[in-house]
Amino acid sequence: MRVVVLSDTHAPRRWKSCPERVAEHLRTADVILHAGDVCTPDVLDELAAFAPVYAVVGNNDGPEVAEWGSGVPEVLETTLAGVRVAMVHDSGQATGRMARMRRRFPNADLVVFGHSHIPLTQTEDGVRIFNPGSPTDRRRQPHGTIGIVVLQRGRVKDASIVPVT
């Protein structure tokens, strides 16, 4: 299963419409995860035209995002291709993050988050934490980024950060 992971699109200020370099990856997605700060639900509609979307509410998302589809929660836990996935917008400060996420989501194989706009993929004791960064609001990062995660037979086969600007 090919999963495209986004966060912090910040529409309409940063995301006017899906950037072509992002759309290239979305066209081959089996599933899309958005880790919050969508800001307008039309982004989720746009993403859903490519593949099923799972999203969580970020600190800049209002009720209209939370009400999208059958509801966008603050925390999501699901299973994709046999991999237990947890998603939250803000994972807290960098110090102690891995231990904190393992405590918060003890059954997760993959924990996806956003908020910092800083891409990260880190694995410890069989748990991967993953922040795709932002495709449209790179802040002090050299590139806007998304994440590509490949899930196969109950495991994270690959997880990479992909520059899109």
FENJO-V864833 format. One record per run of one state. SS is the DSSP state (H for helix, E for strand, C for the rest). FROM is the first residue (numbers start at 1). LEN is the number of residues. If there is no record, write none. Layout:
SS|FROM|LEN ; SS|FROM|LEN
//
This chain:
C|1|1 ; E|2|5 ; C|7|13 ; H|20|7 ; C|27|4 ; E|31|4 ; C|35|6 ; H|41|8 ; C|49|3 ; E|52|5 ; C|57|6 ; H|63|4 ; C|67|6 ; E|73|1 ; C|74|1 ; E|75|6 ; C|81|2 ; E|83|6 ; C|89|8 ; H|97|8 ; C|105|5 ; E|110|4 ; C|114|6 ; E|120|5 ; C|125|2 ; E|127|5 ; C|132|13 ; E|145|8 ; C|153|2 ; E|155|9 ; C|164|2
//
